[in-house]
């Protein structure tokens, strides 16, 4: 019984220690990080069109003027709201 348990333990240890190929996952992660960083750069540069281009075309944005959770704005509305935000920020500085 001890030999069986020892054999199972050694087998489990060897399987757990084998290196898995995560190349595809790492590539996808790196691509997503790059997109996130570019979106942040566009936001900081106050480029609403570029910022929103990182969102899906089917994005549903619920702005502060919406009273119900079922009321959504379009991607174009989101760009307009961001441009207004950027203009307010310029005036206040």
Order of alpha helices (4+ residues) and beta strands (2+ residues): alpha-alpha-alpha-alpha
